[in-house]
């Protein structure tokens, strides 16, 4: 009996020791409530994240602007941009070395343009003139035609849309296409195999429905261009002889081809002189400032050459 009492006493002491060893269990604080978001709208999780990202971006932008205002350079490598001449081909770079940065007289400029032509084919020689006109003003919107003394070196395909008796005379004058109703059938099919279209005034209404096709291509007959006329035979001969049209663009620049490299210096000078005479005659009476601001000449893929401005 005594032994059992001793065992119970030992077990009681052991239980008390274990209880003392256990740390007191403290009630955990209540966890914070989870943030709730709406499924959509300004209170949605996606919108809130986007707003935070935009605020951070604006803060970085303001910080960068403040540093630039204080004279601090932004970090990062400065992008390297090669000069425009280095981005050109080797042949162009070699040709450009021949051209000095100074104005040339007309004959010298044309000789240099022929010499610096970097291509093997028979390139066109072009003249580009910056004018002091305002194309938005009707009286300063320069547009006219002229016949180059030596032609422009291009084979011009001329089409005539007129009555049958006029078409016969046009054919005799050298027109490539001279038809009546058959011509309209070709236009309806979308067939355009001509460079210049000449028509008589009474036939113009029939071409009205094709204005959206012919207009953007510059083929719609126009009285200012001399392609709407009663003297169709004369218009065909002029078109075949090298009649060209030039007009000022939105940037107040006139572009015109005066021939091919194969023409040689003398013929090109003659064509250029005829063009400048025609351009002088088109000077608006209402213009108060400088008429011709600058003149450049170049071949199709060659460097531009500045001309002396003697054309005001």
C-alpha positions as CSV (number, residue, x, y, z in Angstrom):
1,X,0.0,0.0,0.0
2,X,2.8,2.3,0.8
3,X,4.5,1.6,-2.5
4,X,1.4,2.8,-4.4
5,X,1.2,6.0,-2.5
6,X,4.9,6.7,-3.3
7,X,4.2,6.1,-7.1
8,X,1.2,8.5,-7.0
9,X,3.2,11.1,-5.3
10,X,6.0,10.9,-7.9
11,X,3.5,11.1,-10.8
12,X,1.9,14.2,-9.2
13,X,5.3,16.0,-8.9
14,X,6.2,15.1,-12.5
15,X,2.9,16.5,-13.8
16,X,3.4,19.8,-11.9
17,X,7.0,20.1,-13.3
18,X,5.6,19.7,-16.9
19,X,3.0,22.2,-16.3
20,X,5.5,24.7,-15.1
21,X,7.7,24.1,-18.1
22,X,4.9,24.9,-20.6
23,X,4.8,28.6,-21.6
24,X,1.7,30.4,-21.0
25,X,-0.5,30.5,-24.1
26,X,-1.4,34.1,-24.9
27,X,-4.4,34.8,-27.0
28,X,-3.2,35.9,-30.5
29,X,-4.4,39.3,-31.6
30,X,-7.1,39.4,-34.1
31,X,-5.7,39.6,-37.7
32,X,-6.4,42.7,-39.7
33,X,-9.3,42.5,-42.1
34,X,-8.3,41.7,-45.7
35,X,-8.6,44.6,-48.2
36,X,-11.6,44.1,-50.4
37,X,-11.9,45.2,-54.1
38,X,-14.7,45.6,-56.4
39,X,-15.0,43.4,-59.5
40,X,-14.8,46.4,-61.8
41,X,-14.6,50.2,-61.9
42,X,-12.5,52.6,-59.9
43,X,-12.4,50.4,-56.8
44,X,-11.2,47.3,-58.7
45,X,-7.8,45.9,-57.9
46,X,-6.6,46.4,-61.5
47,X,-7.6,50.1,-61.6
48,X,-5.9,50.8,-58.2
49,X,-2.7,49.1,-59.3
50,X,-2.7,51.1,-62.6
51,X,-3.2,54.4,-60.6
52,X,-0.3,53.6,-58.4
53,X,1.9,52.7,-61.3
54,X,1.0,56.0,-63.1
55,X,1.7,58.0,-59.9
56,X,5.1,56.4,-59.7
57,X,5.8,57.1,-63.3
58,X,4.8,60.8,-62.9
59,X,7.0,61.0,-59.8
60,X,10.0,59.6,-61.8
61,X,9.3,62.0,-64.6
62,X,9.2,65.0,-62.3
63,X,12.4,63.9,-60.6
64,X,14.1,63.6,-64.0
65,X,12.9,67.0,-65.1
66,X,14.2,68.6,-61.9
67,X,17.6,67.0,-62.5
68,X,17.7,68.3,-66.0
69,X,16.7,71.8,-64.8
70,X,19.5,71.7,-62.3
71,X,22.0,70.8,-65.1
72,X,22.4,67.2,-64.2
73,X,22.8,64.8,-67.2
74,X,20.5,61.8,-67.2
75,X,22.1,58.4,-66.8
76,X,22.6,56.1,-69.7
77,X,24.6,56.0,-72.8
78,X,24.0,58.8,-75.4
79,X,22.7,57.3,-78.6
80,X,25.1,57.7,-81.5
81,X,23.6,59.1,-84.7
82,X,25.7,59.0,-87.8
83,X,25.8,61.9,-90.2
84,X,23.4,61.7,-93.1
85,X,26.2,61.5,-95.7
86,X,27.6,58.4,-93.9
87,X,24.2,56.7,-94.2
88,X,24.4,57.0,-98.0
89,X,25.9,54.5,-100.4
90,X,29.6,54.6,-101.4
91,X,29.0,55.9,-104.9
92,X,26.9,58.7,-103.6
93,X,29.5,59.7,-101.1
94,X,32.2,59.7,-103.8
95,X,29.9,61.9,-106.0
96,X,29.1,64.3,-103.1
97,X,32.8,65.0,-102.6
98,X,32.9,66.6,-106.1
99,X,30.3,69.2,-105.0
100,X,31.5,72.3,-103.1
101,X,29.2,74.1,-100.7
102,X,28.8,77.2,-102.9
103,X,26.4,78.5,-105.6
104,X,27.4,77.6,-109.2
105,X,26.4,79.3,-112.4
106,X,23.9,77.3,-114.6
107,X,26.4,75.8,-117.1
108,X,28.9,74.8,-114.4
109,X,26.1,73.2,-112.3
110,X,24.8,71.1,-115.2
111,X,28.4,70.0,-116.1
112,X,29.0,69.0,-112.5
113,X,25.6,67.2,-112.3
114,X,26.5,65.1,-115.3
115,X,29.9,64.4,-113.9
116,X,28.6,63.4,-110.5
117,X,25.9,61.2,-111.7
118,X,26.4,58.0,-109.6
119,X,24.3,55.5,-111.6
120,X,24.8,53.6,-114.8
121,X,21.4,54.3,-116.4
122,X,20.5,57.5,-118.3
123,X,19.3,59.5,-115.3
124,X,17.0,62.5,-115.4
125,X,18.2,66.0,-114.6
126,X,15.9,67.8,-112.3
127,X,15.5,71.4,-111.2
128,X,14.0,72.3,-107.8
129,X,13.0,75.9,-107.0
130,X,11.8,77.2,-103.7
131,X,9.5,80.1,-104.2
132,X,8.3,82.8,-101.8
133,X,4.6,82.4,-102.8
134,X,1.7,81.1,-100.7
135,X,0.0,78.2,-102.6
136,X,-3.1,78.7,-100.5
137,X,-3.7,82.0,-102.3
138,X,-5.5,81.5,-105.6
139,X,-3.4,84.1,-107.4
140,X,-0.2,82.6,-106.1
141,X,-0.9,79.0,-106.9
142,X,1.4,78.7,-109.8
143,X,0.5,76.1,-112.4
144,X,1.3,76.2,-116.1
145,X,2.7,74.2,-119.1
146,X,5.6,74.8,-121.4
147,X,7.4,73.1,-124.3
148,X,11.0,72.3,-123.6
149,X,13.1,73.1,-126.7
150,X,14.8,69.7,-126.7
151,X,12.1,67.7,-125.1
152,X,12.4,65.9,-121.7
153,X,13.8,62.6,-123.0
154,X,10.7,60.6,-122.2
155,X,8.4,58.8,-124.6
156,X,5.0,60.2,-124.0
157,X,1.9,58.1,-124.7
158,X,-1.0,60.5,-125.7
159,X,-4.6,59.5,-125.6
160,X,-7.4,61.5,-127.1
161,X,-11.1,61.3,-126.1
162,X,-13.1,63.2,-128.7
163,X,-15.6,62.8,-131.5
164,X,-14.6,60.4,-134.3
165,X,-13.7,63.1,-136.9
166,X,-11.4,64.8,-134.3
167,X,-9.9,61.4,-133.4
168,X,-8.8,60.9,-137.0
169,X,-6.9,64.2,-137.1
170,X,-5.4,63.3,-133.7
171,X,-4.1,60.0,-135.0
172,X,-2.5,61.7,-137.9
173,X,-0.8,64.2,-135.5
174,X,0.8,61.3,-133.6
175,X,-1.7,60.3,-130.9
176,X,-1.3,56.8,-129.6
177,X,-4.9,56.3,-128.6
178,X,-7.8,58.2,-130.2
179,X,-11.2,56.7,-129.5
180,X,-14.8,57.6,-128.6
181,X,-17.0,55.2,-126.7
182,X,-14.5,52.4,-126.8
183,X,-12.2,54.6,-124.7
184,X,-14.8,54.7,-121.9
185,X,-15.1,50.9,-121.9
186,X,-11.3,50.7,-121.4
187,X,-11.5,53.1,-118.4
188,X,-14.4,51.1,-116.9
189,X,-12.1,48.0,-116.9
190,X,-9.4,50.0,-115.2
191,X,-7.1,50.0,-118.2
192,X,-4.8,53.1,-118.3
193,X,-2.1,52.8,-120.9
194,X,-1.3,56.5,-121.5
195,X,0.6,59.4,-120.0
196,X,-1.4,62.4,-121.2
197,X,-5.1,62.5,-121.8
198,X,-6.6,65.2,-124.1
199,X,-10.3,65.9,-124.6
200,X,-12.7,68.4,-126.1
201,X,-14.9,70.5,-123.8
202,X,-18.1,68.8,-124.8
203,X,-16.7,65.4,-123.9
204,X,-15.6,66.3,-120.4
205,X,-18.9,65.5,-118.7
206,X,-18.5,61.9,-119.8
207,X,-15.2,61.7,-118.0
208,X,-16.7,63.0,-114.7
209,X,-17.4,59.6,-113.2
210,X,-13.7,58.6,-113.7
211,X,-12.3,61.7,-111.9
212,X,-11.5,59.6,-108.8
213,X,-9.3,57.3,-111.0
214,X,-7.7,59.8,-113.3
215,X,-7.4,62.7,-110.8
216,X,-4.9,61.2,-108.3
217,X,-2.7,60.0,-111.2
218,X,-2.6,63.6,-112.7
219,X,-4.3,62.4,-115.9
220,X,-7.6,64.3,-115.7
221,X,-7.8,66.8,-118.5
222,X,-7.5,70.4,-117.4
223,X,-7.8,73.7,-119.3
224,X,-4.9,75.2,-117.4
225,X,-2.7,72.3,-118.5
226,X,-3.9,72.7,-122.1
227,X,-5.4,69.2,-122.2
228,X,-9.0,70.5,-122.6
229,X,-9.1,72.2,-126.0
230,X,-10.8,72.4,-129.3
231,X,-7.5,72.3,-131.1
232,X,-6.7,68.7,-130.3
233,X,-4.2,68.3,-133.1
234,X,-2.0,71.1,-131.8
235,X,-2.2,69.7,-128.2
236,X,-1.1,66.3,-129.4
237,X,1.9,67.7,-131.3
238,X,3.0,69.7,-128.3
239,X,2.6,66.8,-125.9
240,X,4.8,64.6,-128.3
241,X,7.3,67.4,-128.6
242,X,8.0,67.5,-124.9
243,X,5.4,69.7,-123.4
244,X,5.6,69.5,-119.6
245,X,3.5,70.8,-116.7
246,X,4.8,72.2,-113.5
247,X,3.1,73.5,-110.4
248,X,4.0,74.7,-106.9
249,X,3.4,72.1,-104.2
250,X,2.3,72.7,-100.6
251,X,5.8,73.5,-99.5
252,X,6.1,76.3,-102.2
253,X,8.5,74.3,-104.3
254,X,8.5,73.7,-108.0
255,X,10.0,70.4,-109.4
256,X,10.6,69.8,-113.1
257,X,12.7,67.4,-115.2
258,X,14.6,69.3,-117.9
259,X,16.0,66.2,-119.7
260,X,18.4,63.3,-119.5
261,X,22.1,63.1,-118.7
262,X,22.7,61.9,-122.3
263,X,21.4,65.2,-123.7
264,X,24.7,66.9,-122.9
265,X,25.4,70.3,-121.4
266,X,24.2,72.6,-124.2
267,X,20.8,71.0,-124.6
268,X,20.2,70.9,-120.9
269,X,21.2,74.6,-120.5
270,X,18.8,75.5,-123.3
271,X,16.0,73.6,-121.6
272,X,16.8,75.1,-118.2
273,X,16.9,78.6,-119.5
274,X,13.5,78.1,-121.2
275,X,12.1,76.9,-117.9
276,X,13.4,79.8,-115.9
277,X,12.0,82.3,-118.5
278,X,8.6,80.6,-118.1
279,X,8.8,80.7,-114.3
280,X,9.7,84.4,-114.3
281,X,6.6,85.1,-116.5
282,X,4.4,83.4,-113.8
283,X,5.5,85.8,-111.0
284,X,2.2,86.9,-109.2
285,X,1.5,90.6,-109.3
286,X,0.4,90.5,-105.7
287,X,3.6,89.1,-104.4
288,X,5.5,91.6,-102.2
289,X,8.5,89.5,-101.0
290,X,11.2,87.5,-102.8
291,X,9.9,85.4,-105.6
292,X,12.7,82.8,-106.0
293,X,14.4,82.0,-102.7
294,X,16.7,79.2,-103.8
295,X,17.5,76.9,-106.8
296,X,19.0,73.5,-106.8
297,X,19.8,71.0,-109.6
298,X,20.4,67.3,-109.3
299,X,20.3,64.0,-111.2
300,X,17.9,61.2,-110.3
301,X,20.1,59.7,-107.5
302,X,22.9,62.2,-107.4
303,X,23.8,65.0,-105.0
304,X,22.1,68.4,-105.2
305,X,24.0,71.4,-106.5
306,X,23.0,75.0,-105.6
307,X,22.6,77.5,-108.4
308,X,23.3,81.2,-108.2
309,X,19.9,82.9,-107.7
310,X,19.6,85.3,-110.6
311,X,16.0,84.6,-111.4
312,X,14.0,87.2,-109.4
